[in-house]
Amino acid sequence: MFDDTIIAISTPYEFGGIGIVRLSGKLSLKIAKSLFKAKKGPVKPRTVLLGTLINPEKNEPFEEAFLTYFPSPHSYTKEDVVEISCHGSPVILEEIVRLGIKQGARHAQTGEFTLRAYINGRIDLIQAEAVNDLIRASSLRQAEISYKQMRGSLSTKVKTLRDSLINTLSKIEARLEFPDENLNIPQKTILNSLEKTIETVEQFIKSYDLGKSLFEGVKIAIVGRTNVGKSTLFNTLLEKKRAIVTPYPGTTRDYLSEIIKIKDSIFTLLDTAGRRKPQHPIEKEGIKKSKELAAQADGILLILDSSLPKTSEDAALLNKYRKKRTILVFNKIDLSGEMDVENIISSAPDLASVKISALKKTNIHELKKAICSEFVKTKDTGDEVILHLHQKLLLEDTLNALKSGKESLHKGYPDEIVAEEVRKSIPLVGQLTGEIRSDDIIEKIFSRFCIGK
């Protein structure tokens, strides 16, 4: 499908023991041979060959290297591929690319090697995305998930889901097309099929909470009135002095953002300005920004000073964040307490709570466990994890179509309406694997790749 030959550096652009330049396309071997002189023997498929890199313009050697040739279709891109391995000097690697372009190659675009693998049918879109996920893995857990998906585990289940949808649709359409043939396809059979498919899709969607925490990170806003210990807790969780801490109200006027890892999950902590009646225009702007960040956050750590009675600001914050994913953090338990902690806990039974001392680092381990438990849902996720928002959105649209079909069936609507809803879901699932191509999704996915992959 691609007529030209591409070239790019495939290893990180920095000094290292080894660097690799990759070519893919019909002219790969011809171009490589014009730059490479073997020390002994001919080029053989999938065999590493030692030789010298030559500048054809001067006919002068400038580096020792290894050349490996992967003929089509048994290569990463299903095209002829050549990899040149040499010392990891950016200067040398850039020179190989420059000379390769002089000999007829084109510099690869971002993610173009993997794009060619996808377009040429070697991998599907889920596998292509998993390649980049594996490269960028922030934890071993995510690397293991991405490796499985690169090998096709998620793709297989998505294809099974699509086959199930097609099978259900064929049963509905058979009832439509052959009403007099006594096909004996009861409504209950179709309903059961829809319910099983809905359950599968819901399980995929539920897994995104875990996937996001592994890949993107979960945003958590630390919220509370002034001087409850938000910045102290921020520093304690980070295990470094990042925020300025003073006994004076209104110290934090702009928000601070830092990333921490708890177990295998990534969290972005936001230390926000304390809530009170602002004393300065800058503090007013800081409080306004804090409210916006809290509204956008995935979760809230609502900090209460357990050494003092509950204030009107505390009550307002409790009411505001009661319906959001919130952990009540009762701070300063090292001091004699005047707050009726148990009454507050009983008044908000749906919210998790932890009693800590941020200053003394008391129960910080329990708080971290609560953060993982409340903001990273791992129950009922099955053995496959959705890592990307666009995958979740496609699955949610699929779920809505299937639920609409199920509701139509329950209400006794004609089979034509049920069939139309199920029919809507099939191309949505097809977009997940790239079987049905969406240019916007494809462009977004491959734009995240490095150039040499």
C-alpha positions as CSV (number, residue, x, y, z in Angstrom):
1,M,0.0,0.0,0.0
2,F,3.0,2.3,0.7
3,D,5.2,2.9,-2.3
4,D,8.1,4.7,-0.7
5,T,10.8,3.7,1.8
6,I,11.1,5.3,5.2
7,I,14.0,5.7,7.6
8,A,14.3,6.9,11.2
9,I,16.3,6.5,14.4
10,S,14.5,3.9,16.5
11,T,16.4,4.3,19.8
12,P,16.2,7.3,22.2
13,Y,17.9,10.4,21.0
14,E,20.8,10.5,23.4
15,F,24.3,9.1,24.0
16,G,24.3,5.3,24.6
17,G,26.0,2.1,24.1
18,I,23.9,1.2,21.1
19,G,21.7,3.0,18.6
20,I,19.4,1.6,15.9
21,V,18.3,3.1,12.5
22,R,15.4,1.4,10.9
23,L,14.3,1.3,7.2
24,S,11.0,0.0,5.9
25,G,9.9,-0.3,2.3
26,K,10.8,-1.8,-1.1
27,L,14.2,0.0,-1.3
28,S,15.3,-0.8,2.3
29,L,17.9,-3.4,1.4
30,K,19.2,-1.6,-1.6
31,I,19.6,1.7,0.4
32,A,21.2,-0.2,3.3
33,K,23.7,-1.9,1.0
34,S,24.8,1.4,-0.4
35,L,25.8,2.5,3.1
36,F,27.0,-0.8,4.5
37,K,30.0,-3.0,3.5
38,A,29.9,-6.5,5.0
39,K,33.2,-7.8,6.5
40,K,32.4,-11.3,5.5
41,G,29.5,-13.1,3.6
42,P,26.3,-11.9,2.0
43,V,23.2,-10.5,3.6
44,K,20.9,-13.3,4.8
45,P,17.3,-12.9,6.1
46,R,17.1,-12.6,9.9
47,T,20.8,-13.0,10.3
48,V,23.0,-10.3,12.0
49,L,25.9,-9.3,9.8
50,L,29.0,-7.3,10.9
51,G,30.3,-4.6,8.6
52,T,31.4,-1.1,8.1
53,L,29.3,2.0,7.4
54,I,30.4,3.9,4.3
55,N,29.7,7.5,3.2
56,P,28.9,6.9,-0.5
57,E,29.6,10.6,-1.2
58,K,33.3,10.2,-0.1
59,N,33.6,6.4,-0.2
60,E,35.0,6.6,3.3
61,P,34.1,4.4,6.3
62,F,32.9,6.2,9.5
63,E,31.5,3.4,11.8
64,E,31.4,-0.3,12.5
65,A,27.8,-1.6,12.6
66,F,25.6,-4.7,12.4
67,L,22.9,-5.1,9.7
68,T,19.8,-7.3,10.0
69,Y,17.4,-7.8,7.1
70,F,13.7,-8.9,7.6
71,P,12.2,-9.6,4.2
72,S,8.5,-9.0,3.5
73,P,6.0,-10.2,4.8
74,H,7.8,-11.6,7.9
75,S,8.7,-8.2,9.4
76,Y,7.3,-5.7,11.8
77,T,5.6,-3.7,9.0
78,K,5.1,-6.7,6.6
79,E,7.4,-4.8,4.3
80,D,11.1,-5.3,3.7
81,V,12.8,-4.0,6.9
82,V,16.4,-3.3,7.6
83,E,17.9,-2.4,11.0
84,I,21.4,-1.0,11.4
85,S,22.8,-1.2,14.9
86,C,25.9,0.9,15.8
87,H,27.3,3.0,18.6
88,G,24.6,5.2,20.2
89,S,26.0,8.5,19.1
90,P,23.3,11.0,17.9
91,V,25.8,12.4,15.4
92,I,26.4,8.9,13.8
93,L,22.8,8.0,13.8
94,E,21.8,11.3,12.2
95,E,24.4,10.8,9.5
96,I,23.0,7.3,8.7
97,V,19.6,8.8,8.3
98,R,20.9,11.7,6.2
99,L,22.8,9.3,3.9
100,G,19.7,7.0,3.7
101,I,17.6,9.9,2.6
102,K,20.2,10.9,0.0
103,Q,19.9,7.3,-1.4
104,G,16.2,7.5,-1.8
105,A,14.5,7.0,1.6
106,R,12.1,9.4,3.2
107,H,12.2,10.4,6.9
108,A,9.5,8.5,8.7
109,Q,6.6,10.4,10.3
110,T,5.6,10.0,13.9
111,G,4.5,6.3,14.5
112,E,4.7,5.5,10.8
113,F,6.4,2.1,11.2
114,T,3.6,0.9,13.5
115,L,1.0,2.6,11.2
116,R,2.3,0.6,8.3
117,A,2.1,-2.6,10.4
118,Y,-1.6,-1.7,11.1
119,I,-2.5,-0.6,7.5
120,N,-0.8,-3.7,6.1
121,G,-2.8,-6.0,8.4
122,R,-0.1,-7.3,10.7
123,I,-1.8,-5.8,13.8
124,D,-5.0,-4.1,14.6
125,L,-5.5,-0.7,16.2
126,I,-5.7,-2.1,19.8
127,Q,-2.4,-3.9,19.3
128,A,-0.8,-0.8,17.7
129,E,-1.8,1.4,20.7
130,A,-0.5,-1.3,23.0
131,V,2.9,-1.1,21.4
132,N,3.2,2.6,22.4
133,D,1.7,1.8,25.8
134,L,4.4,-0.8,26.4
135,I,7.2,1.7,25.5
136,R,5.7,4.3,27.8
137,A,4.8,2.0,30.7
138,S,5.1,3.7,34.1
139,S,4.8,0.5,36.1
140,L,5.5,-3.3,35.6
141,R,1.7,-3.9,36.0
142,Q,0.9,-1.6,33.1
143,A,3.7,-3.1,31.0
144,E,2.3,-6.6,31.6
145,I,-1.2,-5.4,30.5
146,S,0.2,-3.7,27.5
147,Y,2.3,-6.7,26.5
148,K,-0.8,-9.0,26.6
149,Q,-2.8,-6.5,24.5
150,M,0.1,-6.2,22.0
151,R,-0.1,-10.0,21.7
152,G,-3.8,-9.7,20.9
153,S,-5.6,-10.6,24.2
154,L,-8.0,-7.6,24.2
155,S,-8.4,-7.7,20.4
156,T,-9.6,-11.3,20.7
157,K,-12.2,-10.4,23.3
158,V,-13.4,-7.4,21.3
159,K,-13.7,-9.5,18.2
160,T,-15.7,-12.1,20.2
161,L,-18.0,-9.2,21.3
162,R,-18.5,-8.1,17.7
163,D,-19.2,-11.6,16.6
164,S,-21.8,-11.9,19.4
165,L,-23.5,-8.7,18.2
166,I,-23.6,-9.9,14.6
167,N,-25.0,-13.2,15.7
168,T,-27.8,-11.4,17.8
169,L,-28.5,-9.1,14.8
170,S,-28.8,-12.0,12.4
171,K,-31.4,-13.7,14.7
172,I,-33.5,-10.5,14.8
173,E,-33.2,-10.0,11.1
174,A,-34.1,-13.7,10.5
175,R,-37.4,-13.1,12.4
176,L,-37.9,-10.0,10.2
177,E,-37.1,-11.6,6.8
178,F,-38.8,-14.9,7.3
179,P,-41.8,-14.4,9.6
180,D,-43.7,-17.3,8.1
181,E,-40.9,-19.9,8.2
182,N,-41.4,-20.8,11.8
183,L,-37.7,-20.3,12.7
184,N,-38.5,-20.7,16.4
185,I,-36.2,-17.8,17.6
186,P,-38.0,-16.7,20.8
187,Q,-37.8,-13.2,22.1
188,K,-36.2,-14.5,25.3
189,T,-33.2,-15.9,23.3
190,I,-32.5,-12.5,21.8
191,L,-33.0,-10.8,25.2
192,N,-30.5,-13.2,26.9
193,S,-28.0,-12.6,24.2
194,L,-28.3,-8.8,24.6
195,E,-28.0,-9.0,28.4
196,K,-24.8,-11.1,28.2
197,T,-23.3,-8.6,25.7
198,I,-24.3,-5.6,27.8
199,E,-22.7,-7.3,30.8
200,T,-19.4,-7.8,28.8
201,V,-19.4,-4.2,27.7
202,E,-20.1,-2.9,31.2
203,Q,-17.1,-4.9,32.5
204,F,-14.8,-3.3,29.9
205,I,-16.0,0.1,30.9
206,K,-15.5,-0.5,34.6
207,S,-11.9,-1.5,34.0
208,Y,-11.1,2.0,32.8
209,D,-10.8,3.4,36.4
210,L,-7.9,1.0,36.9
211,G,-6.5,1.6,33.4
212,K,-6.5,5.4,33.8
213,S,-4.7,5.1,37.1
214,L,-2.0,3.0,35.5
215,F,-1.6,5.0,32.3
216,E,-2.7,8.6,32.7
217,G,-3.0,9.1,36.4
218,V,-5.9,10.0,38.7
219,K,-6.3,13.7,39.6
220,I,-6.9,14.2,43.4
221,A,-7.6,17.7,44.8
222,I,-6.6,18.3,48.4
223,V,-9.4,20.6,49.7
224,G,-10.3,22.2,53.0
225,R,-10.5,25.5,54.8
226,T,-7.4,27.4,55.7
227,N,-4.8,26.0,58.1
228,V,-6.2,22.5,58.3
229,G,-2.9,21.0,57.1
230,K,-3.4,20.6,53.3
231,S,0.1,21.7,52.3
232,T,1.6,19.6,55.2
233,L,-0.2,16.5,53.9
234,F,0.8,17.4,50.3
235,N,4.5,17.4,51.4
236,T,4.1,14.3,53.5
237,L,2.5,12.3,50.6
238,L,5.3,13.5,48.3
239,E,7.9,12.8,50.9
240,K,9.6,16.1,50.2
241,K,9.0,19.8,51.1
242,R,7.3,21.0,47.9
243,A,4.7,23.4,49.4
244,I,5.4,26.3,51.7
245,V,3.9,25.7,55.2
246,T,3.3,28.5,57.7
247,P,0.9,29.0,60.6
248,Y,-0.6,31.9,58.8
249,P,-3.9,31.5,56.9
250,G,-3.9,32.0,53.1
251,T,-0.3,30.9,52.5
252,T,-1.3,28.8,49.5
253,R,-2.7,31.2,46.9
254,D,-2.0,29.3,43.7
255,Y,-2.3,25.6,43.3
256,L,0.6,23.1,43.3
257,S,0.6,19.9,41.2
258,E,2.8,16.9,41.7
259,I,2.7,13.2,40.6
260,I,3.1,10.4,43.1
261,K,2.9,6.6,42.6
262,I,1.1,4.4,45.1
263,K,1.5,0.7,44.3
264,D,1.3,0.6,40.5
265,S,-1.1,3.5,40.2
266,I,-0.2,7.1,39.3
267,F,-1.9,10.1,41.1
268,T,-1.6,13.8,40.4
269,L,-2.0,15.6,43.7
270,L,-3.3,19.2,43.6
271,D,-2.7,21.3,46.7
272,T,-5.3,24.0,46.6
273,A,-5.9,27.3,48.3
274,G,-7.7,27.2,51.6
275,R,-11.4,28.1,51.6
276,R,-12.4,31.2,53.5
277,K,-13.5,34.7,52.8
278,P,-10.6,36.0,50.7
279,Q,-8.5,38.8,52.2
280,H,-6.8,39.8,49.0
281,P,-7.6,39.9,45.2
282,I,-4.8,37.3,44.6
283,E,-6.2,35.0,47.3
284,K,-9.7,35.4,45.8
285,E,-8.4,34.3,42.4
286,G,-6.6,31.4,44.0
287,I,-9.8,30.2,45.7
288,K,-11.7,30.5,42.5
289,K,-9.1,28.4,40.7
290,S,-9.1,25.9,43.5
291,K,-12.9,25.4,43.1
292,E,-12.4,24.8,39.4
293,L,-9.7,22.3,39.9
294,A,-11.7,20.4,42.5
295,A,-14.7,20.3,40.1
296,Q,-12.5,18.8,37.4
297,A,-10.6,16.3,39.7
298,D,-11.4,12.6,39.8
299,G,-11.4,12.6,43.5
300,I,-11.2,14.8,46.6
301,L,-9.3,14.6,49.9
302,L,-11.4,16.7,52.1
303,I,-9.2,17.8,55.1
304,L,-10.8,18.6,58.4
305,D,-8.9,19.8,61.5
306,S,-10.0,17.4,64.2
307,S,-8.5,19.5,66.9
308,L,-11.1,22.2,66.5
309,P,-14.9,22.2,66.4
310,K,-16.5,21.9,63.0
311,T,-16.9,25.3,61.3
312,S,-19.5,26.7,58.8
313,E,-16.8,26.4,56.1
314,D,-16.3,22.7,57.0
315,A,-20.0,22.1,56.8
316,A,-20.3,23.8,53.4
317,L,-17.4,21.7,52.0
318,L,-18.9,18.5,53.4
319,N,-22.2,19.3,51.7
320,K,-20.5,20.4,48.4
321,Y,-18.4,17.2,48.0
322,R,-20.7,14.6,49.5
323,K,-21.8,13.3,46.1
324,K,-18.2,13.4,44.6
325,R,-15.7,10.6,45.1
326,T,-14.4,11.9,48.4
327,I,-12.3,10.7,51.3
328,L,-12.8,12.5,54.6
329,V,-9.3,13.1,56.2
330,F,-9.4,14.1,59.8
331,N,-6.0,15.7,60.4
332,K,-4.1,16.7,63.6
333,I,-5.1,13.6,65.6
334,D,-1.9,14.2,67.6
335,L,-3.6,17.2,69.2
336,S,-6.5,17.0,71.7
337,G,-9.6,16.9,69.6
338,E,-12.7,19.1,69.8
339,M,-14.4,18.0,66.6
340,D,-17.1,15.4,66.9
341,V,-15.5,13.1,64.3
342,E,-17.8,10.1,64.8
343,N,-20.9,12.3,64.3
344,I,-19.5,13.6,61.0
345,I,-18.6,10.1,59.8
346,S,-22.1,8.8,60.6
347,S,-23.7,11.7,58.8
348,A,-21.8,10.8,55.6
349,P,-21.9,6.9,55.6
350,D,-21.1,6.7,51.9
351,L,-17.7,8.5,52.2
352,A,-14.5,6.8,53.3
353,S,-12.7,8.4,56.2
354,V,-9.2,8.2,57.7
355,K,-7.8,9.8,60.8
356,I,-4.2,11.1,60.4
357,S,-1.5,13.4,61.6
358,A,0.2,14.9,58.5
359,L,2.8,16.5,60.6
360,K,3.7,13.3,62.6
361,K,3.1,11.1,59.5
362,T,0.6,9.0,61.6
363,N,-1.7,6.7,59.5
364,I,-0.3,7.9,56.2
365,H,0.0,4.3,55.0
366,E,-3.8,3.8,55.8
367,L,-4.6,7.0,53.8
368,K,-2.6,5.7,50.8
369,K,-4.5,2.4,51.0
370,A,-7.8,4.4,51.1
371,I,-6.7,6.4,48.1
372,C,-6.1,3.3,46.1
373,S,-9.3,1.6,47.3
374,E,-11.6,4.6,46.6
375,F,-10.1,6.1,43.4
376,V,-8.9,2.9,41.7
377,K,-11.7,0.5,41.3
378,T,-10.3,-3.0,40.7
379,K,-13.4,-5.1,41.4
380,D,-15.3,-6.7,38.6
381,T,-12.8,-5.5,35.9
382,G,-12.1,-9.0,34.6
383,D,-8.7,-9.9,33.1
384,E,-8.7,-7.1,30.5
385,V,-8.2,-3.4,31.2
386,I,-9.1,-0.5,29.1
387,L,-6.3,2.1,29.2
388,H,-7.6,4.9,27.0
389,L,-10.5,7.3,27.1
390,H,-11.4,7.0,23.5
391,Q,-11.9,3.3,24.0
392,K,-14.1,3.9,27.0
393,L,-16.2,6.4,25.0
394,L,-16.7,4.0,22.1
395,L,-17.8,1.3,24.6
396,E,-20.2,3.7,26.3
397,D,-21.8,4.5,23.0
398,T,-22.0,0.8,22.3
399,L,-23.6,0.2,25.7
400,N,-26.2,3.0,25.2
401,A,-27.2,1.4,21.8
402,L,-27.5,-2.0,23.3
403,K,-29.5,-0.8,26.3
404,S,-31.8,1.1,24.0
405,G,-32.3,-2.2,22.0
406,K,-33.1,-4.1,25.1
407,E,-35.6,-1.5,26.3
408,S,-37.3,-1.6,22.9
409,L,-37.6,-5.4,23.1
410,H,-39.0,-5.1,26.6
411,K,-41.6,-2.6,25.5
412,G,-42.7,-4.8,22.6
413,Y,-41.5,-2.5,19.9
414,P,-41.2,-4.0,16.4
415,D,-38.1,-6.0,15.6
416,E,-37.0,-3.3,13.0
417,I,-36.4,-0.9,15.9
418,V,-34.5,-3.4,18.0
419,A,-32.4,-4.4,15.0
420,E,-31.5,-0.8,14.2
421,E,-30.2,-0.2,17.8
422,V,-28.1,-3.4,17.7
423,R,-26.9,-2.4,14.2
424,K,-25.6,0.9,15.6
425,S,-23.3,-0.9,18.0
426,I,-21.4,-3.0,15.5
427,P,-19.4,-0.2,13.8
428,L,-18.6,1.3,17.2
429,V,-17.0,-2.0,18.3
430,G,-15.3,-2.2,14.8
431,Q,-13.7,1.2,15.5
432,L,-12.0,-0.2,18.6
433,T,-9.9,-2.6,16.6
434,G,-9.7,-0.3,13.5
435,E,-11.6,-2.8,11.4
436,I,-13.8,0.2,10.7
437,R,-11.4,3.1,10.4
438,S,-11.9,6.5,12.0
439,D,-9.3,8.9,10.7
440,D,-9.6,11.1,13.7
441,I,-8.9,8.3,16.1
442,I,-6.1,6.9,14.0
443,E,-4.4,10.3,13.7
444,K,-4.7,10.8,17.5
445,I,-3.3,7.4,18.4
446,F,-0.2,7.5,16.1
447,S,0.6,11.1,17.0
448,R,1.6,9.9,20.4
449,F,4.3,7.6,19.1
450,C,7.9,8.3,18.8
451,I,9.2,8.7,15.2
452,G,11.2,5.5,15.0
453,K,8.4,3.2,16.1
